[in-house]
Amino acid sequence: MSWNRYAKKPDTTQADIVKGLRDAGIQVWIIGKPCDLLCYYWSNRLREYRWQPLEAKTPHGKRDPKAVVDPRQKEQIEFIQRTGTPIVLTAQQALAALEAA
């Protein structure tokens, strides 16, 4: 059995989100844990450079409420809730989340 059996597969929207952010001049690191992205950008609202984590997700229909949540997903969900990390589906949502942060 391969050690990569449980390797994290990035959400399909992640590449477009990263490209859109970088095209806007934002520095982006793909960190994977505890969330997908770490951004460093200039906040016009606060007039300072800021760090902001983002979670990139692929839009899905309704999920089965009885589905088993992987322990790694549970940790990520708790991190996102505890820190208020924005969940984004598009580059436009990511830019809006950074603007609002």
C-alpha positions in Angstrom: 0.0 0.0 0.0 1.3 3.5 -0.9 2.1 6.0 1.9 0.2 8.5 -0.2 -3.0 6.8 0.3 -4.2 9.6 2.5 -2.5 12.4 0.7 -4.5 15.6 0.6 -6.0 16.4 -2.7 -6.4 20.2 -3.2 -9.9 21.4 -4.0 -10.3 22.0 -7.8 -10.9 25.8 -7.3 -7.7 26.3 -5.4 -5.5 26.9 -8.5 -7.9 29.6 -9.8 -8.2 31.3 -6.4 -4.4 31.4 -6.0 -3.9 32.7 -9.6 -6.6 35.4 -9.0 -5.0 36.5 -5.7 -1.5 36.6 -7.2 -2.7 38.5 -10.2 -4.0 41.1 -7.8 -0.6 41.4 -6.2 -1.2 39.4 -3.1 1.4 37.0 -1.8 0.0 33.5 -1.4 1.4 30.4 0.2 -0.3 27.0 -0.2 0.1 25.6 3.3 -2.5 22.8 3.4 -2.7 22.7 7.1 -4.5 23.9 9.2 -6.1 25.6 6.2 -5.3 25.8 2.4 -3.8 29.3 1.9 -1.9 32.0 3.8 -2.1 35.4 2.3 0.0 38.6 2.9 -1.5 41.7 1.5 -2.0 45.5 1.9 -5.3 46.4 3.6 -6.6 49.7 2.3 -9.2 49.8 5.0 -6.6 49.4 7.9 -3.7 51.0 6.0 -1.3 48.2 6.9 0.0 44.8 5.7 -2.0 41.9 7.0 -1.8 38.1 7.2 -5.0 36.2 6.5 -5.6 32.4 6.2 -8.2 31.3 3.6 -9.9 27.9 3.1 -10.5 27.1 -0.6 -13.5 24.8 -1.2 -15.2 23.3 -4.2 -19.0 24.0 -4.4 -21.0 20.8 -3.7 -24.7 20.0 -3.4 -26.1 19.0 0.0 -23.8 16.5 1.8 -25.1 13.5 3.6 -25.5 14.6 7.2 -24.7 11.0 8.3 -21.3 11.1 6.5 -18.3 10.3 8.7 -16.0 13.3 9.1 -12.3 12.4 8.9 -10.4 13.4 12.1 -8.2 15.7 10.0 -11.3 17.4 8.7 -12.6 17.8 12.2 -9.4 19.6 13.2 -9.7 21.9 10.2 -13.4 22.6 10.9 -12.5 23.5 14.5 -9.6 25.8 13.3 -11.8 27.6 10.8 -14.6 28.2 13.4 -12.1 29.2 16.1 -10.2 31.7 14.0 -13.0 32.9 11.7 -11.0 31.9 8.6 -13.1 32.7 5.5 -14.1 29.8 3.2 -14.0 30.9 -0.4 -15.2 29.2 -3.7 -13.8 31.8 -6.2 -11.0 34.3 -6.6 -13.6 37.1 -6.4 -14.8 35.7 -3.0 -11.2 35.5 -1.8 -10.5 39.1 -2.8 -13.8 40.2 -1.0 -12.8 38.3 2.1 -9.4 40.0 2.2 -11.0 43.4 1.7 -13.4 42.7 4.6 -10.9 41.3 7.0 
